[in-house]
Structures are given as C-alpha cells and as structure tokens.
Amino acid sequence: MWGRGLLSRGLHQATRHVSRAGEQAFRDALLNPERVQRQRLARILEHTGSFVAEKGWSLDRNTSWEVFSARVPVTDYTDWATEIERQRQTGERRLSRMTVKRYQPTSGSTSKVKWIPYTQAYLSELDQAISPWLTDMYLRHPGIARGRHYWSFSWMPTELRQTAAADVNNDLQLLASGKRQLMSAVKAVPDSIALADTSDDSQFATLAYLLVSEDLSLLSVWSPTFALSLFDRLSVLRDELATVLKCGHWGNRASCLRNVQCPRSTLVAARLKQWDGRLTPGALSRFWPKLALISSWDTSTSAIWAQQLQNLFPGAAFQGKGLWATEGVVTIPYQGRYPLAVTSHFYEFQDIEDGTILPAWKLETGQRVRPLLTTGSGLLRYGMKDHLRVTDRLGECPCFEFLGRADGVDMVGEKLSPESAMQVLDLVYRRYRETDGLRPISLLAAVNGTASSPTPFYWMLCECTGAIEEGRKQALEQEISARLETELQGYFHYKLARDLGQLGRAQVFIDANAREVYQERGLRRGMISGDIKIEPLMIWDIPVPEGCGV
C-alpha cells in the first residue's frame, strides 16, 4: 500500500506537469481573448473541406471574422447531416481536410441520433479546455492527488453496443495521449467495462471496481442522477457484489463480462455483508473514506439531484461542470467561475433578446445569449440549444451562468426537444382520436418523480372529449404508456438514461379536465390563467396527479 501511494502521487504530479503548459496558455488568453479567438478561427478555416468550397463560401486562414460571419449562415445539424453521413459511408473529407478519428453519437432535435465527427484537431481543442480545468482542480482540491479517480464513461445504449462499439469512448479519451496514459494509470475503473454486453452489466462491473478502490479521491460524472443510480444499485446488488468480490469471479455475469477481469477483495465483501443497504453518509464513507471531490452538473434541472449527491458525501467538496456537449465545450470551471474555453473553438453568441450575433470579445455583462461554435470537426457557426447569461469577466474573458436548454428538457442528459415531443403527441392523437376521443395535451417531465418513486420520468397528459368507462381508461393508459415508452426509447440519450436507471418508465394520464391540470403549474407560479400557453414539452416541478407515476 505504501508503494502504491507513492506511485499514485508521482503519477498525479506528472499529470499536473503535462497540464501546466495548456493552463498557462489559457491564463494568458484570458487577457486578450480577441487575439486568441481570431487565431483560432484562422486555424480552423485553414482546414475546411470540399463541402465548404462547394457552398461557395470562399474561406481560408486569412478570412476575418467580419467576412466569415457575413458569408456563412448560422447552422444546425440538419445543415450538416447529409455530408456527415456521406463521410461516414465513404471516408471522404467533406467537412474538414483532417482525418476523422471516430463519430460520436448524441441525440438530435429532428433526428433521433446525430453523429458528430471527431478529428484530431477537434480532440486537441477539447484537450485545451481540459488542461486548465485539471490544473485548477488539483490546486483547489489537493486531496484528489492522494488516490484513484473515477471519470464517467460515455456508455452506449445496450442495443447499439454490437453495431457501433468502435465509436464508444470515455472521458479520458478526450485527452492528449501522454495525459491520457498518466490519468489512466490512476483510474479506478478499466475502459473495458464500457463494452460489456448490457448497461446493467457495465454498472455492476463499475460498482465492483469502485468498491475495491478504497482510496477513491475523485468521482467525476456528468449527471448527478447517474451517480445516484449507481449507489441505488449498490444497495440492491450488495449481496451479489459481495459474492463476486469474495471469489474474484463474475458468476452468472461471466459471459457478458468476458473481456473484463473480475476484481477481488474479501475485506470489501465482508463489509458489504455487514451493511444493511441504507444509503447514508456514514455507510458510503466506510467504502470511500478518502473521497475529496465530486464533480457533476449542478445547474437548472440538475440542481436538486446535485444537492442529494452532495448530502451523501458531506466530507467531500463539490464542483459543478462547465458547459460541455458532444459538439463542443463552451465553459470550464476555473478559479471559482465559468469562463469561456477561449483556447478551444471559435465562438460567437446570439443575443436572445434581439438576435444580434457577437464574437466573444464584444459581449457585455448581463447579456442572455446562445453560443454558436466553429470547431476543428468541420462544423461552422453551429447553433447550440443552450441559454447562458454573461456574469462577469476573468481578465478580459467573459464568464457565464448556464440558464437551461433553449428548446427542450434535459433532466438527466436525455435531451428531449419540442420536436420529438410533438412527434409522439401526434402519434397518439392520430391513433386514438376517432376510437376513444383522446387529445394529447403535453409531454411533461416530472423532475421530482413521485412520493413513492423519486426517479424522474416523463408523462403524457391526455384529454378525453367524451365519457370513458374506468376500466377502459386504465387499459388505455397502460396501452399508450407502452407505446410512449417505445417511441421515446428511439431517442439515443433517453434510451441510455433508461438503461442506466436515471429515468423511470414513461406514463400516460387521461383526464376530462386535462387542460385545468396543465394550468395548475402556471397558476402556482403566479401566472394569469389566460396567459398560460400549452407547450408540447415542459418541466413539471409540482406533484404529479394522483394515479400517475411509476
């Protein structure tokens, strides 16, 4: 143990050393974001692919921001989807002349799965954001250098694992190779668990490895509900985990975890046997007494779950994530604030109030904006669906507060949009309007779950225009709930959240007074009844109607 501790500290010191240059570059950039951002734009435009030339935009490294913004329109995924798919099928370099290392899946507004190209240039841009974040993290939380780390995996939903396994990656693969090797040496969970046959097996193996990592010092996840689901599973599976750890064999899971070595610890197995399964701070501290820092989302709809996660580990510090997406990084935690990742991509911002588009160096404190990203992946002026507020400046660089998604709901990372909600509402309307007189009102995100089951879930509120016998009503709710769940699981991140236990099963609630039920939320917020607009997708942060819930 003494030798392992010395080795671990040496590896952490080396990681800090290789991150130092990137942190210094970032710190210098904070003082002159305009110079740095113009340089980033020039470097990206130097490598634009054949699609850009065919559009007639005439871009090269000498194109200024003023000319670039005049020639290239604001885009979204639909503008790039055909070219991305062509790249995936043929290997052509349509968006960028850089070789695509892999395509990373994520959910889309109008498509159920988007594939984002990851070039080496793009990965380097992400690493430029990670270096200052890591350096600052080690400085502010030195306890993380005293043990192993858990960085969350970008797991695939179960049914995509066989067809897209080569695209699976974890957070550490976003790092430069040297940094990745150093941090891999102190990670608690091996990469191979991400390729287990099912998400359930991946979770089980993750718990097994975390349990034998008694020196765990950093727990880094994206959604706090992911960690909470893991700990819920720990409570439920404690006897099976104890058996596995005692003998060092996966037991009934051996075939599904055939590529993952099983850890062993008779001490931890005995501790599990003695535990009553209650998730209390005292219980979890026995398993991870050295946990120094937890990092996860803690804004918008994640706030209540982040607080619940913090409560389980009162002895650990907590750090909110910056704004990261598959398409790019916008902000990072640094010196207690969330500055723009100014050395990564090229950024523009659209003012939410008047639509004006400005570069980062022209933003004013208090503005509410949405970011547009131009990145080394080949995506130009790509509009994100996030709302931010400019809070202040670090040096001359703007800092931001995340306000929420502009067009959808994202309780645990499922990223559902109004477009996807409209599709499922229309499906139910067309199927049941004639036979049963049903009219879907809205798809609602029950962020607080129910009293009996606190896991968040989606429920569809339907109005019945005629009398429905109670037995038929219950049968319809069950039937439509199954259809709704099937439709929603067609969306990549929703399916993944369901696989990981972060969301409960979708439900349907039918009521003759459905519109009054919908208006209740607005009235509780002080809105005037006539001003309440029915939206296809909305957060439901008050108790759900009795009879609806998982």
C-alpha positions in Angstrom: 0.0 0.0 0.0 2.9 2.3 0.8 4.4 1.7 -2.6 1.1 2.2 -4.4 0.6 5.6 -2.6 4.0 6.9 -3.7 3.3 5.7 -7.3 -0.1 7.4 -7.3 1.3 10.7 -6.0 4.0 10.6 -8.6 1.5 10.0 -11.4 -0.7 12.9 -10.2 2.4 15.2 -10.1 3.2 14.1 -13.7 -0.3 14.8 -14.8 -0.2 18.3 -13.3 3.1 18.9 -15.0 1.9 17.9 -18.5 -1.2 20.1 -18.0 0.7 23.2 -16.9 1.5 24.5 -20.4 -2.1 24.3 -21.5 -3.2 26.1 -18.3 -0.6 28.8 -18.9 -1.8 29.3 -22.4 -5.3 29.6 -21.2 -4.4 32.0 -18.4 -2.6 34.2 -21.0 -5.6 34.0 -23.3 -7.9 35.4 -20.6 -6.1 38.8 -21.0 -6.6 39.0 -24.8 -9.5 36.9 -26.0 -9.9 38.8 -29.3 -6.3 38.0 -30.4 -6.7 34.3 -29.4 -10.1 33.9 -30.9 -9.1 35.4 -34.3 -6.1 33.0 -34.3 -8.4 30.0 -33.5 -10.7 31.0 -36.4 -7.8 31.2 -38.8 -6.5 27.8 -37.8 -9.9 26.1 -38.3 -10.6 27.8 -41.7 -7.3 26.6 -42.9 -8.6 23.0 -43.0 -12.2 23.4 -44.3 -13.2 20.5 -46.6 -14.8 20.2 -50.0 -18.3 20.8 -48.9 -17.4 24.4 -47.8 -15.8 25.0 -51.2 -18.9 23.7 -53.0 -21.1 26.1 -51.0 -19.0 29.0 -52.5 -18.2 30.5 -49.1 -14.6 31.1 -50.1 -12.9 30.6 -46.8 -9.2 30.4 -45.8 -6.9 31.2 -42.9 -6.9 34.9 -43.9 -10.7 35.3 -43.7 -11.6 37.7 -40.9 -14.4 37.2 -38.5 -16.3 40.1 -40.1 -16.1 38.4 -43.6 -16.7 34.9 -42.2 -19.9 36.0 -40.3 -21.2 37.7 -43.5 -20.6 34.7 -45.8 -21.6 31.7 -43.6 -25.1 31.4 -42.2 -25.9 30.2 -38.7 -26.3 26.4 -39.0 -27.7 23.4 -37.1 -27.3 19.6 -37.5 -29.8 19.4 -40.4 -27.4 21.6 -42.5 -24.6 19.0 -42.0 -26.4 15.7 -41.6 -26.2 14.6 -45.3 -22.5 15.4 -45.5 -21.7 13.7 -42.2 -23.5 10.6 -43.3 -21.6 10.7 -46.6 -18.3 11.0 -44.7 -19.3 8.0 -42.6 -20.1 5.9 -45.6 -17.3 6.9 -47.9 -14.5 8.2 -45.8 -14.5 11.5 -47.9 -13.3 14.6 -46.1 -16.3 16.7 -46.7 -16.4 19.0 -43.7 -12.7 19.1 -42.9 -9.5 18.0 -44.5 -8.5 16.5 -41.2 -8.9 12.7 -40.8 -12.0 11.7 -38.7 -10.9 9.6 -35.8 -14.4 8.5 -34.9 -18.1 9.6 -34.9 -19.7 10.2 -31.6 -23.5 9.7 -31.2 -25.8 12.1 -29.4 -29.5 13.0 -29.6 -30.9 15.5 -32.0 -33.9 17.7 -32.2 -35.2 16.5 -35.6 -33.2 13.2 -35.7 -33.1 10.6 -33.1 -29.3 10.1 -33.3 -26.7 12.7 -34.5 -23.2 11.6 -35.4 -20.5 14.2 -34.6 -17.1 13.8 -36.4 -14.1 13.9 -34.0 -10.9 14.9 -35.9 -7.6 15.1 -34.2 -7.8 18.9 -34.4 -11.2 18.8 -32.6 -9.8 16.4 -29.9 -6.9 18.8 -29.4 -9.4 21.7 -28.9 -11.1 19.7 -26.2 -7.8 19.0 -24.5 -7.1 22.7 -24.5 -10.1 23.1 -22.2 -9.2 20.1 -20.0 -5.7 21.2 -19.2 -6.6 24.4 -17.3 -9.6 22.6 -15.7 -7.3 19.9 -14.4 -4.6 22.2 -13.2 -7.1 24.3 -11.3 -8.8 21.2 -9.8 -5.5 19.9 -8.4 -4.7 23.4 -7.0 -8.1 23.9 -5.3 -8.6 20.3 -4.2 -5.2 18.8 -3.4 -6.8 15.7 -1.8 -7.6 14.3 -5.3 -3.9 13.6 -5.7 -4.0 11.1 -2.9 -5.9 8.3 -4.6 -7.6 6.9 -7.7 -10.1 8.7 -9.9 -13.4 7.7 -11.5 -14.2 9.5 -14.7 -17.6 8.6 -16.2 -17.9 6.6 -19.4 -19.8 7.7 -22.4 -21.8 4.4 -22.5 -23.8 3.3 -25.4 -27.4 2.0 -25.1 -27.4 -1.7 -24.9 -28.8 -2.4 -28.5 -26.1 -0.1 -30.1 -23.2 -1.8 -28.5 -22.9 -4.5 -31.1 -23.2 -2.2 -34.1 -21.2 0.9 -33.0 -18.8 -0.5 -30.5 -15.8 1.2 -32.2 -17.4 4.6 -31.5 -17.7 4.1 -27.7 -15.3 6.4 -25.8 -14.9 7.6 -22.2 -14.0 11.0 -20.8 -10.3 10.2 -20.6 -10.1 9.6 -24.4 -10.7 13.3 -24.9 -7.2 13.9 -23.5 -3.9 14.1 -25.3 -2.1 10.7 -25.4 0.5 11.5 -22.7 -2.0 12.9 -20.3 -4.4 10.1 -21.0 -1.8 7.5 -20.2 -0.9 9.1 -16.9 -4.5 9.5 -15.8 -5.4 6.0 -16.9 -2.8 4.7 -14.5 -4.7 6.1 -11.6 -8.3 5.5 -12.7 -10.5 3.2 -10.6 -12.5 1.5 -13.4 -11.0 0.0 -16.6 -12.1 1.0 -20.1 -13.3 -2.5 -20.9 -16.4 -2.2 -18.8 -17.9 0.2 -21.3 -18.1 -2.7 -23.8 -19.9 -5.2 -21.6 -23.0 -6.7 -23.3 -25.5 -4.6 -21.4 -25.7 -1.4 -19.5 -26.7 -3.4 -16.4 -23.5 -5.4 -16.6 -21.5 -2.3 -17.1 -23.0 -0.8 -14.0 -22.3 -3.9 -12.0 -18.7 -4.1 -13.1 -18.3 -0.4 -12.3 -19.6 -0.9 -8.8 -17.3 -3.8 -8.3 -14.2 -1.8 -9.3 -15.3 1.3 -7.3 -15.8 -0.9 -4.2 -12.2 -2.2 -4.3 -10.9 1.3 -4.8 -10.9 2.3 -1.2 -8.5 5.1 -2.0 -11.0 6.8 -4.4 -10.4 10.5 -4.2 -12.3 11.9 -7.2 -15.8 11.0 -8.5 -16.4 12.8 -11.8 -19.7 12.2 -13.6 -21.9 14.3 -15.8 -25.4 13.9 -14.5 -25.7 13.6 -10.7 -28.5 11.1 -11.2 -26.0 8.7 -12.8 -24.1 8.6 -9.6 -27.3 8.3 -7.5 -28.5 5.4 -9.7 -25.1 3.7 -9.2 -25.5 4.0 -5.4 -29.1 2.7 -5.6 -27.8 -0.3 -7.5 -25.1 -0.8 -4.9 -27.8 -1.1 -2.2 -29.9 -3.6 -4.3 -26.9 -5.7 -5.5 -24.8 -5.7 -2.4 -25.2 -9.5 -1.8 -24.3 -10.4 -5.4 -21.4 -8.0 -5.3 -20.2 -9.5 -2.0 -20.2 -13.0 -3.6 -18.3 -11.8 -6.7 -15.7 -9.9 -4.8 -15.1 -12.7 -2.3 -14.3 -15.3 -5.0 -13.0 -13.0 -7.8 -15.4 -14.4 -10.4 -18.3 -12.7 -12.2 -20.6 -15.7 -11.6 -23.8 -15.6 -13.7 -22.4 -12.5 -15.5 -19.2 -14.1 -16.7 -20.2 -14.4 -20.3 -21.4 -10.8 -20.5 -18.3 -9.5 -18.8 -15.9 -12.0 -20.5 -13.5 -9.2 -21.5 -13.3 -7.7 -18.0 -11.1 -9.1 -15.3 -13.0 -9.5 -12.1 -11.6 -7.7 -9.0 -11.3 -9.4 -5.6 -11.4 -8.2 -2.1 -12.5 -10.4 0.9 -12.4 -7.3 3.1 -14.9 -5.4 1.0 -17.0 -8.5 0.6 -17.3 -8.8 4.3 -18.1 -5.1 4.6 -20.9 -5.5 2.1 -22.4 -8.4 4.0 -22.4 -6.3 7.2 -24.1 -3.4 5.5 -27.9 -3.0 5.8 -28.2 -1.3 2.4 -29.2 2.1 3.7 -27.7 4.9 1.7 -26.4 7.1 4.4 -23.3 9.3 4.5 -21.8 7.1 7.2 -22.3 4.0 5.2 -20.8 5.3 2.0 -17.9 6.9 3.8 -16.9 3.4 5.0 -16.4 2.4 1.4 -14.7 5.6 0.2 -13.2 7.4 3.2 -10.7 9.4 1.0 -13.2 10.9 -1.4 -12.1 14.5 -1.7 -14.1 15.9 -4.7 -17.3 15.2 -6.6 -17.8 16.8 -10.0 -21.2 16.8 -11.8 -23.8 19.1 -13.3 -25.4 21.3 -10.7 -27.5 23.8 -12.6 -31.0 24.0 -13.9 -32.9 20.8 -13.5 -29.8 19.0 -12.2 -29.7 21.2 -9.1 -31.9 19.1 -6.8 -30.1 15.9 -7.7 -26.7 17.5 -7.2 -27.7 18.5 -3.7 -28.9 15.0 -3.0 -25.5 13.7 -4.2 -23.6 16.2 -2.0 -25.6 15.1 1.0 -24.4 11.6 0.7 -20.8 12.7 0.9 -20.7 15.7 3.3 -16.9 15.3 3.7 -16.2 15.8 0.0 -16.0 19.1 -1.9 -18.3 19.6 -4.8 -17.6 21.2 -8.2 -20.2 21.9 -10.9 -19.3 21.1 -14.5 -18.9 23.7 -17.2 -21.0 23.5 -20.4 -19.9 20.6 -22.5 -21.7 18.9 -25.3 -20.8 16.3 -27.9 -20.4 19.2 -30.4 -18.0 21.1 -28.3 -17.1 22.8 -25.0 -18.2 26.3 -24.1 -17.2 26.9 -20.4 -15.0 25.2 -17.8 -14.7 25.5 -14.0 -11.7 27.8 -13.3 -10.9 29.9 -10.3 -14.4 29.5 -8.9 -16.1 30.8 -12.1 -17.1 29.5 -15.5 -15.1 31.4 -18.2 -15.3 30.7 -21.9 -13.0 27.9 -23.0 -11.3 30.6 -25.1 -8.3 28.5 -26.4 -10.6 25.7 -27.7 -13.0 26.5 -30.5 -14.1 29.8 -32.2 -17.2 31.2 -30.5 -20.0 33.6 -31.4 -23.0 34.4 -29.4 -26.6 35.3 -30.4 -28.4 37.7 -28.2 -31.6 36.1 -27.0 -33.5 39.4 -26.9 -32.7 40.9 -30.3 -30.9 38.2 -32.3 -27.7 40.2 -32.7 -24.6 37.9 -33.2 -21.4 39.0 -31.5 -17.9 37.5 -31.0 -16.8 36.7 -27.5 -14.8 39.8 -27.1 -17.8 42.1 -27.7 -20.1 40.5 -25.0 -21.5 42.7 -22.2 -22.2 41.6 -18.6 -25.9 40.7 -18.1 -26.5 39.6 -21.7 -28.5 36.4 -22.3 -27.1 34.5 -25.2 -26.9 31.2 -27.0 -23.5 30.0 -28.3 -22.5 29.4 -31.9 -19.5 27.1 -32.3 -17.0 26.8 -35.1 -14.7 23.8 -34.4 -12.0 21.6 -35.8 -14.6 18.9 -36.5 -15.6 21.0 -39.6 -18.9 22.4 -38.1 -19.2 26.1 -38.8 -21.4 28.6 -36.8 -23.2 25.6 -35.3 -26.0 26.9 -33.1 -26.3 25.3 -29.7 -29.6 25.0 -27.9 -28.4 26.4 -24.6 -29.2 29.7 -22.9 -26.4 31.4 -21.0 -26.0 34.7 -19.1 -22.8 36.7 -19.1 -22.0 37.1 -15.4 -18.6 38.9 -15.4 -15.1 38.7 -16.7 -12.0 36.9 -15.8 -9.3 39.2 -17.1 -10.9 40.2 -20.4 -12.7 36.9 -21.0 -16.4 36.6 -20.4 -17.7 34.2 -17.8 -21.2 32.6 -17.9 -24.0 31.1 -16.0 -26.0 28.2 -17.6 -29.7 29.0 -17.6 -31.0 25.9 -19.4 -31.8 24.3 -22.7 -33.4 26.7 -25.2 -35.8 24.2 -26.8 -36.1 21.1 -24.8 -35.9 19.3 -21.5 -32.7 17.7 -20.1 -33.3 16.4 -16.6 -30.5 13.8 -16.6 -28.9 14.2 -20.1 -31.8 12.7 -22.2 -32.1 15.9 -24.3 -35.6 15.7 -25.5 -36.8 18.5 -27.7 -40.2 20.0 -28.5 -40.0 18.4 -32.0 -39.6 15.0 -30.5 -42.5 15.6 -28.1 -44.7 16.8 -31.0 -44.0 13.6 -32.9 -45.1 11.3 -30.0 -48.1 13.6 -29.2 -49.2 13.4 -32.9 -48.8 9.7 -33.0 -51.2 9.2 -30.0 -53.6 11.8 -31.4 -53.9 10.1 -34.8 -54.2 6.6 -33.3 -56.8 7.3 -30.6 -58.8 10.4 -31.6 -61.5 8.6 -33.5 -61.9 5.4 -31.4 -61.6 6.9 -27.9 -61.8 10.7 -28.3 -58.4 11.4 -26.9 -56.4 14.6 -27.4 -52.8 14.7 -26.1 -52.1 17.9 -24.3 -48.4 17.9 -23.4 -45.4 15.7 -22.6 -44.3 16.6 -19.1 -41.0 16.0 -17.3 -41.7 15.0 -13.7 -38.4 16.2 -12.4 -39.1 15.2 -8.8 -40.7 11.8 -9.6 -43.4 10.8 -7.1 -43.5 10.3 -3.4 -43.2 6.6 -3.7 -40.6 6.7 -6.5 -38.4 9.8 -6.7 -36.8 8.9 -10.0 -37.7 11.5 -12.7 -39.8 10.3 -15.5 -42.0 11.6 -18.4 -45.7 11.5 -18.5 -48.2 12.4 -21.2 -51.3 14.4 -20.2 -54.3 13.5 -22.4 -57.8 15.0 -22.5 -60.8 12.7 -23.2 -63.5 14.5 -25.1 -66.2 12.0 -24.2 -67.1 9.7 -21.3 -64.7 6.7 -20.9 -65.6 3.8 -18.6 -63.0 3.5 -15.8 -61.8 0.1 -16.9 -61.3 1.2 -20.4 -59.5 4.3 -19.2 -57.0 2.3 -17.2 -56.5 -0.1 -20.2 -55.8 2.9 -22.5 -53.3 4.4 -20.0 -51.4 1.2 -19.9 -51.5 0.7 -23.7 -50.5 4.2 -24.6 -47.8 4.2 -21.9 -46.2 1.2 -23.5 -46.4 3.0 -27.0 -45.0 6.2 -25.5 -42.1 4.4 -23.9 -41.2 2.6 -27.1 -41.2 5.8 -29.1 -39.1 7.7 -26.5 -36.6 4.9 -26.4 -35.9 5.5 -30.0 -34.0 8.6 -28.9 -30.4 7.9 -28.1 -29.9 9.7 -24.8 -33.4 8.8 -23.5 -32.7 5.1 -24.1 -29.3 5.5 -22.4 -30.8 7.2 -19.3 -33.4 4.4 -19.1 -30.7 1.8 -19.4 -28.8 3.4 -16.5 -31.8 3.8 -14.3 -31.7 7.6 -14.4 -35.3 7.8 -15.7 -38.4 5.9 -14.8 -40.8 4.4 -17.3 -43.0 6.8 -19.2 -46.6 7.1 -18.1 -49.9 8.4 -19.5 -52.6 10.2 -17.5 -56.1 10.7 -19.0 -58.5 13.2 -17.5 -61.5 15.1 -18.8 -60.1 18.2 -17.2 -56.6 17.8 -18.6 -56.2 21.5 -19.5 -57.1 22.5 -16.0 -54.5 20.0 -14.7 -51.9 21.6 -17.1 -52.7 25.1 -15.9 -52.2 24.2 -12.3 -48.5 24.6 -12.6 -48.7 28.1 -14.1 -51.2 29.2 -11.5 -48.9 28.1 -8.8 -46.2 30.2 -10.3 -48.5 33.3 -10.2 -49.4 33.3 -13.9 -52.8 34.6 -15.1 -54.9 31.7 -16.4 -55.4 33.3 -19.8 -51.7 33.8 -20.3 -50.8 30.2 -19.8 -49.7 28.7 -23.2 -49.8 25.0 -23.7 -46.4 23.8 -24.8 -45.6 20.4 -26.3 -42.8 19.8 -23.7 -42.4 21.2 -20.3 -40.8 20.6 -16.9 -43.4 19.5 -14.3 -42.0 20.6 -10.9 -45.1 20.2 -8.8 -46.7 16.8 -7.6 -48.0 14.7 -10.5 -51.7 13.9 -10.4 -52.8 11.0 -8.2 -52.8 7.8 -10.2 -49.9 8.8 -12.5 -46.5 7.7 -11.7 -44.0 4.8 -11.8 
